Every structure is written in structure tokens, then in C-alpha cells.
Amino acid sequence: MVGNLKSKILVTGAAGFIGSAVCEKLLNMGFDTVGVDNLNGYYDPKLKLARINRIKKNINKNSNFEFIKLDLVNKTDVKKIFDFGPFEYIVHLAAQAGVRYSLINPMAYVESNINGFVNLLEGIKENKGTKHFVYASSSSVYGGNTKLPFHENDRVDHPISLYAATKKSNELLSFVYSHLYGIPSTGLRLFTVYGPWGRPDMAAFKFVSAILDGKEIEVYNNGGMFRDFTYIDDIVDGIIAVLDKIPISNDTYDEDSMKKDVPYQILNLGNSKSESLMKFLSIIEANLGIKAKIVFKAIQPGDIVSTYADMTAFNEHTGMEIKTSLENGIKNFVFWYKQYYKL
Ligand SMILES: NC(=O)c1ccc[n+]([C@@H]2O[C@H](COP(=O)([O-])OP(=O)(O)OC[C@H]3O[C@@H](n4cnc5c(N)ncnc54)[C@H](O)[C@@H]3O)[C@@H](O)[C@H]2O)c1
């Protein structure tokens, strides 16, 4: 249970796939929640607005939701967010996501993921009172590492995409603010999230949409890809489970001098099962009752072959276990997709 019901929580990226689901859950738990998002056009803003409408429609009468449209890149706007506070907890999910797009538009990543991140940290520093800053890092920080499963203590100095480099930078930046200003922070390395209200640039969405339209599906690395697919509800539960588990020391940091007094931690959050992309696709096919037209392609620059989360630290820290099987998760996604697009 997070704090008490008087705690106000800020969620950035509130119109996003994960952020909207986090807002909905917090509101249903009775927490007043402020959501911010710039509703950018990286993918269809109509889907983002529909997520905000969904939150407003399902709101628990005992809690209050305020949505503010603003860009975290704008320092003055970020300062204004704190007029809606004070925020005991902050869940920072706004970012320019996607590995492939970072090869096309690198500055979008620098702006939102670096400048926006520091603007928010500065706001937290100036306004004080935040008990815990929890933000989304990514499994992509493990880069080309081949030792599986990925453990938080593994070296992550060789990101292979700009997206990954910005996420690794977030971990470094939050360490600085925890060290200098005592801001308790947790970076969650999220592993391939899928489920209802998902992102159109990700595999589940792309596959279902192409199969239903009778279009070809490009499968990279000739199908030899493995992902630790993690269902949205498990991610939301994981984020909320970590909120009041405030770090008092950095258990995953190696240098003893820093270990005791920096309230900083990094945790994996994934299903801890590395599943083949072809299996993922075959479950989608089974749910749709249609065979995909597959075109095998070489691996794309920046792509990782396998991801697999070691969840020991997360489980010990929160006591939470991941519940959703790939079969159930995909079934729910396909059901939502057909309903959303009125098919
Ligand atoms: N979905 C995944 O599989 C996954 C995996 C690892 C990490 N993550 C991270 O989790 C977080 C949420 O991802 P998601 O899948 O919900 O993505 P998403 O794109 O659906 O959500 C991000 C939201 O942030 C908003 N945003 C972006 N830049 C902004 C800015 N400068 N100011 C205000 N709002 C801004 C976008 O409009 C969007 O609604 C991101 O930080 C992402 O990098 C996601």
C-alpha cells in the first residue's frame, strides 16, 4: 500500500500506454493523481486522448484526477506542475520511447529523455517533500550483453541505441540528484510491455493490425528474437509496489563508499521468461484464427537479440510476483484491439 490516501501522486506520460494504466490504478486505489503529457504525435494522439477519457470515465468518486497538457522540455511549464502539488510520490514515465525511431530522430530523445528528465529533477529539488521518485529505465540498457538473465549488477556501459543511452543517462542523472540532494529514487528497467491500450509501434499492435489487414509482417533476425514480454497489469502492480519501498541505500552499486548513504536503486521489472518472438506471433495467430504473412528480415541496427530479466532483487524488495502468462495477456490484448477498433 502506498503512503496514505492523502498522498498526492504525479504521473508523467499520463496519456501514454503505461502512464494511463498507472493513473487508472492509483485513482481506483483512492489517490489524488495529477497526470501530465504533451500528447505528442509520435503515434496517433487520438489513442492518447482516448486513454485520458478512459481514466476520467472509470474514476473512483473518492479520488481526484487532474490532467495537464504540457511539455517537460519547457522549464517554465515544469515549474508550474508543482503548483498542483505537493507530490509525495512521482512516477515519471514520459519519454520518447522506441529503439528504431532513435536512429531517425535522435534529438527527440535528447530533448524529452535528457532535458525533460533534468527539468523534472530540478523541480523536485526546488519543491522538496517528494518521498520517492520512480522512473522508467529500460531493458535496452543491457545493450549487447549475452549473459542471461540480465542482472542489475551486470555492466551496462555499452548501449547500442541512442534510446538506450538516454535511459542509462537517466540512471546516472538520478544517482546525482539522490547523492547531492538526498532525493530517493528508483529506476525500473522495464522489459517489453504489452497489453490492452498498448503502443502502435510495438510488436503486439503491429502484428495484430497487419494480420487483420492481410498485410505482410516483417520479422527481424529471421525470427531469432527473444523477449521478456511483460503484461501491462504486472508492470502497473510492480510500479505501485515499489512506490512506498523507498530506497535507503544503493544495494546494487558496487563501490562501498557510496553504498550506505545514497537513497538510490535500480531494479529490473519483467516477467523473467525469455520467449521467442515466433511463439508470441503464433499465439496472436491462434487468437485471431488467421495465419500471418511473414517476411523474414535481418536484425535491425540497435536491436537486441534476447532480453531476460533476473527478478531476484525486485521480488526480494517488494514481495511481488508476476502473474500473467503470455497466453492470457495476448488474449486480453486481441480482445481489447477488436473492441477498440469496433471489429
Ligand atoms: N512499453 C515498453 O515496452 C517500455 C519498455 C521499457 C521502458 N519503457 C519506458 O516506459 C515509459 C512509458 O512508455 P510507454 O510504452 O507508455 O510509452 P508511450 O509513448 O505510450 O508513453 C509516453 C508518454 O509520454 C509523453 N511524452 C513524451 N515526451 C514528453 C514530454 N517531453 N513532455 C510531456 N510528455 C511527454 C508522450 O506523449 C506519451 O504519451 C517510457 O519512459 C519508456 O521509455 C517502456
The ligand as an SDF file (V2000), in Angstrom:
LIG
                    3D

 44 48  0  0  0  0  0  0  0  0999 V2000
    6.4560   -0.0230  -23.3700 N   0  0  0  0  0  0  0  0  0  0  0  0
    7.5990   -0.6530  -23.1440 C   0  0  0  0  0  0  0  0  0  0  0  0
    7.7680   -1.8170  -23.5350 O   0  0  0  0  0  0  0  0  0  0  0  0
    8.7080    0.0080  -22.3740 C   0  0  0  0  0  0  0  0  0  0  0  0
    9.8610   -0.7410  -22.1010 C   0  0  0  0  0  0  0  0  0  0  0  0
   10.8950   -0.1410  -21.3880 C   0  0  0  0  0  0  0  0  0  0  0  0
   10.7700    1.1630  -20.9580 C   0  0  0  0  0  0  0  0  0  0  0  0
    9.6520    1.8700  -21.2650 N   0  0  0  0  0  0  0  0  0  0  0  0
    9.5630    3.2500  -20.7890 C   0  0  0  0  0  0  0  0  0  0  0  0
    8.3450    3.4080  -20.0870 O   0  0  0  0  0  0  0  0  0  0  0  0
    7.8470    4.7270  -20.2370 C   0  0  0  0  0  0  0  0  0  0  0  0
    6.4280    4.7010  -20.7690 C   0  0  0  0  0  0  0  0  0  0  0  0
    6.4190    4.0260  -22.0230 O   0  0  0  0  0  0  0  0  0  0  0  0
    5.0980    3.7730  -22.8500 P   0  0  0  0  0  0  0  0  0  0  0  0
    5.2680    2.4590  -23.5180 O   0  0  0  0  0  0  0  0  0  0  0  0
    3.9240    4.0540  -22.0190 O   0  0  0  0  0  0  0  0  0  0  0  0
    5.2800    4.8950  -23.9810 O   0  0  0  0  0  0  0  0  0  0  0  0
    4.2380    5.9690  -24.5280 P   0  0  0  0  0  0  0  0  0  0  0  0
    4.9110    6.6250  -25.6810 O   0  0  0  0  0  0  0  0  0  0  0  0
    2.9130    5.3340  -24.7570 O   0  0  0  0  0  0  0  0  0  0  0  0
    4.1050    6.9850  -23.3210 O   0  0  0  0  0  0  0  0  0  0  0  0
    4.9800    8.0720  -23.1060 C   0  0  0  0  0  0  0  0  0  0  0  0
    4.1210    9.3290  -22.9860 C   0  0  0  0  0  0  0  0  0  0  0  0
    4.9990   10.4170  -22.6820 O   0  0  0  0  0  0  0  0  0  0  0  0
    4.5640   11.5530  -23.4010 C   0  0  0  0  0  0  0  0  0  0  0  0
    5.7300   12.4260  -23.5820 N   0  0  0  0  0  0  0  0  0  0  0  0
    6.8300   12.1830  -24.3270 C   0  0  0  0  0  0  0  0  0  0  0  0
    7.6750   13.2240  -24.2500 N   0  0  0  0  0  0  0  0  0  0  0  0
    7.0960   14.1410  -23.4300 C   0  0  0  0  0  0  0  0  0  0  0  0
    7.4660   15.4270  -22.9740 C   0  0  0  0  0  0  0  0  0  0  0  0
    8.5940   15.9920  -23.3750 N   0  0  0  0  0  0  0  0  0  0  0  0
    6.6290   16.0910  -22.1290 N   0  0  0  0  0  0  0  0  0  0  0  0
    5.4560   15.5390  -21.7430 C   0  0  0  0  0  0  0  0  0  0  0  0
    5.0550   14.3150  -22.1560 N   0  0  0  0  0  0  0  0  0  0  0  0
    5.8580   13.6380  -22.9910 C   0  0  0  0  0  0  0  0  0  0  0  0
    4.0250   11.0200  -24.7190 C   0  0  0  0  0  0  0  0  0  0  0  0
    3.0810   11.8750  -25.3080 O   0  0  0  0  0  0  0  0  0  0  0  0
    3.4090    9.6890  -24.2890 C   0  0  0  0  0  0  0  0  0  0  0  0
    2.0200    9.8000  -24.0640 O   0  0  0  0  0  0  0  0  0  0  0  0
    8.8440    5.4340  -21.1620 C   0  0  0  0  0  0  0  0  0  0  0  0
    9.7810    6.1030  -20.3510 O   0  0  0  0  0  0  0  0  0  0  0  0
    9.5100    4.2910  -21.8890 C   0  0  0  0  0  0  0  0  0  0  0  0
   10.7970    4.6420  -22.3480 O   0  0  0  0  0  0  0  0  0  0  0  0
    8.6170    1.3220  -21.9600 C   0  0  0  0  0  0  0  0  0  0  0  0
  1  2  1  0
  2  3  2  0
  2  4  1  0
  4  5  1  0
  4 44  2  0
  5  6  2  0
  6  7  1  0
  7  8  2  0
  8  9  1  0
  8 44  1  0
  9 10  1  0
  9 42  1  0
 10 11  1  0
 11 12  1  0
 11 40  1  0
 12 13  1  0
 13 14  1  0
 14 15  2  0
 14 16  1  0
 14 17  1  0
 17 18  1  0
 18 19  2  0
 18 20  1  0
 18 21  1  0
 21 22  1  0
 22 23  1  0
 23 24  1  0
 23 38  1  0
 24 25  1  0
 25 26  1  0
 25 36  1  0
 26 27  1  0
 26 35  1  0
 27 28  2  0
 28 29  1  0
 29 30  1  0
 29 35  2  0
 30 31  1  0
 30 32  2  0
 32 33  1  0
 33 34  2  0
 34 35  1  0
 36 37  1  0
 36 38  1  0
 38 39  1  0
 40 41  1  0
 40 42  1  0
 42 43  1  0
M  CHG  2   8   1  16  -1
M  END
$$$$
